Amino acid sequence: EKDAKLLISLAQSIMTDVEGSKVVVNLIPFNDIGHPTYRTPSMEKVLGFQKIITDGGVLCYVRTTRGDEENAACGQLATSRSK
């Protein structure tokens, strides 16, 4: 919730400071690549995050994840290799 509110604040600042600007947030859930720290969030959490942002007056979409088969996310690629 804290991160969503920070994002709302940033978006509102941009819309206030830059005349005629609009901000759209695209949420792209993290693709699980087996990293020990980062995991794919549940859709419930993603939609909850989206709701906080839209309730804050910022247009927000949840994007479809792609690249699961290649372990790709947002332009980042990871490879699985055995040692």
RODOMAR-532203 format. One record per residue (C-alpha): residue number from 1; residue in one letter; x, y, z. Coordinates in Angstrom, 1 decimal, m for minus. Example, Ala and Ser with C-alpha at 12.3 -4.5 7.8 and 13.67 -1.06 7.14 Angstrom:
REM residues 2
tidren i=1	aa=a	X=12.3	Y=m4.5	Z=7.8
tidren i=2	aa=s	X=13.7	Y=m1.1	Z=7.1
END
This chain:
REM residues 83
tidren i=1	aa=e	X=0.0	Y=0.0	Z=0.0
tidren i=2	aa=k	X=2.9	Y=2.4	Z=0.8
tidren i=3	aa=d	X=4.4	Y=1.9	Z=m2.7
tidren i=4	aa=a	X=1.0	Y=2.5	Z=m4.3
tidren i=5	aa=k	X=0.5	Y=5.7	Z=m2.4
tidren i=6	aa=l	X=4.0	Y=6.9	Z=m3.4
tidren i=7	aa=l	X=3.2	Y=6.2	Z=m7.0
tidren i=8	aa=i	X=0.0	Y=8.1	Z=m6.8
tidren i=9	aa=s	X=1.8	Y=11.1	Z=m5.3
tidren i=10	aa=l	X=4.4	Y=11.0	Z=m8.1
tidren i=11	aa=a	X=1.7	Y=10.8	Z=m10.8
tidren i=12	aa=q	X=m0.3	Y=13.6	Z=m9.3
tidren i=13	aa=s	X=2.8	Y=15.8	Z=m9.0
tidren i=14	aa=i	X=3.5	Y=15.2	Z=m12.7
tidren i=15	aa=m	X=m0.1	Y=16.0	Z=m13.7
tidren i=16	aa=t	X=0.0	Y=19.2	Z=m11.5
tidren i=17	aa=d	X=3.4	Y=20.4	Z=m12.6
tidren i=18	aa=v	X=3.2	Y=19.7	Z=m16.3
tidren i=19	aa=e	X=0.2	Y=21.4	Z=m17.8
tidren i=20	aa=g	X=m2.0	Y=19.2	Z=m20.0
tidren i=21	aa=s	X=m0.2	Y=16.0	Z=m19.0
tidren i=22	aa=k	X=m1.9	Y=12.7	Z=m18.2
tidren i=23	aa=v	X=m0.3	Y=9.8	Z=m16.4
tidren i=24	aa=v	X=m1.2	Y=6.2	Z=m17.1
tidren i=25	aa=v	X=0.3	Y=3.4	Z=m15.0
tidren i=26	aa=n	X=0.9	Y=0.0	Z=m16.6
tidren i=27	aa=l	X=1.3	Y=m2.8	Z=m14.0
tidren i=28	aa=i	X=3.2	Y=m5.8	Z=m15.3
tidren i=29	aa=p	X=3.4	Y=m8.6	Z=m12.8
tidren i=30	aa=f	X=6.8	Y=m10.0	Z=m12.3
tidren i=31	aa=n	X=7.6	Y=m13.3	Z=m14.2
tidren i=32	aa=d	X=8.9	Y=m15.9	Z=m11.8
tidren i=33	aa=i	X=12.4	Y=m16.9	Z=m13.0
tidren i=34	aa=g	X=13.3	Y=m18.8	Z=m9.9
tidren i=35	aa=h	X=15.0	Y=m16.0	Z=m8.1
tidren i=36	aa=p	X=15.1	Y=m16.7	Z=m4.3
tidren i=37	aa=t	X=13.9	Y=m13.2	Z=m3.4
tidren i=38	aa=y	X=11.3	Y=m12.2	Z=m6.0
tidren i=39	aa=r	X=8.1	Y=m14.1	Z=m6.8
tidren i=40	aa=t	X=5.1	Y=m13.5	Z=m9.0
tidren i=41	aa=p	X=2.4	Y=m11.7	Z=m7.0
tidren i=42	aa=s	X=m1.1	Y=m13.2	Z=m6.8
tidren i=43	aa=m	X=m3.6	Y=m11.7	Z=m9.1
tidren i=44	aa=e	X=m5.5	Y=m10.6	Z=m6.0
tidren i=45	aa=k	X=m2.5	Y=m8.5	Z=m4.9
tidren i=46	aa=v	X=m2.0	Y=m7.0	Z=m8.3
tidren i=47	aa=l	X=m5.7	Y=m6.0	Z=m8.5
tidren i=48	aa=g	X=m5.5	Y=m4.6	Z=m5.0
tidren i=49	aa=f	X=m2.5	Y=m2.5	Z=m5.9
tidren i=50	aa=q	X=m4.4	Y=m1.3	Z=m9.1
tidren i=51	aa=k	X=m7.4	Y=m0.4	Z=m7.0
tidren i=52	aa=i	X=m5.4	Y=1.8	Z=m4.6
tidren i=53	aa=i	X=m3.9	Y=3.6	Z=m7.6
tidren i=54	aa=t	X=m7.2	Y=4.1	Z=m9.4
tidren i=55	aa=d	X=m8.9	Y=5.2	Z=m6.2
tidren i=56	aa=g	X=m6.1	Y=7.8	Z=m6.0
tidren i=57	aa=g	X=m7.3	Y=9.3	Z=m9.3
tidren i=58	aa=v	X=m4.6	Y=7.8	Z=m11.6
tidren i=59	aa=l	X=m5.5	Y=5.7	Z=m14.6
tidren i=60	aa=c	X=m4.0	Y=2.2	Z=m14.2
tidren i=61	aa=y	X=m4.0	Y=m1.0	Z=m16.3
tidren i=62	aa=v	X=m2.8	Y=m4.5	Z=m15.5
tidren i=63	aa=r	X=m0.8	Y=m5.7	Z=m18.5
tidren i=64	aa=t	X=m0.8	Y=m9.3	Z=m19.6
tidren i=65	aa=t	X=2.4	Y=m11.1	Z=m18.8
tidren i=66	aa=r	X=4.4	Y=m12.5	Z=m21.7
tidren i=67	aa=g	X=7.7	Y=m14.2	Z=m21.9
tidren i=68	aa=d	X=7.1	Y=m16.8	Z=m19.2
tidren i=69	aa=e	X=8.6	Y=m19.5	Z=m21.3
tidren i=70	aa=e	X=11.8	Y=m17.6	Z=m21.9
tidren i=71	aa=n	X=12.1	Y=m16.3	Z=m18.3
tidren i=72	aa=a	X=11.7	Y=m12.8	Z=m19.7
tidren i=73	aa=a	X=10.2	Y=m9.8	Z=m18.0
tidren i=74	aa=c	X=10.3	Y=m6.1	Z=m18.9
tidren i=75	aa=g	X=13.3	Y=m6.6	Z=m21.3
tidren i=76	aa=q	X=15.2	Y=m8.7	Z=m18.8
tidren i=77	aa=l	X=16.2	Y=m12.2	Z=m19.8
tidren i=78	aa=a	X=17.4	Y=m14.9	Z=m17.5
tidren i=79	aa=t	X=18.7	Y=m18.3	Z=m18.5
tidren i=80	aa=s	X=18.6	Y=m21.5	Z=m16.7
tidren i=81	aa=r	X=21.8	Y=m23.5	Z=m16.9
tidren i=82	aa=s	X=23.1	Y=m26.4	Z=m15.0
tidren i=83	aa=k	X=26.5	Y=m26.3	Z=m13.3
END
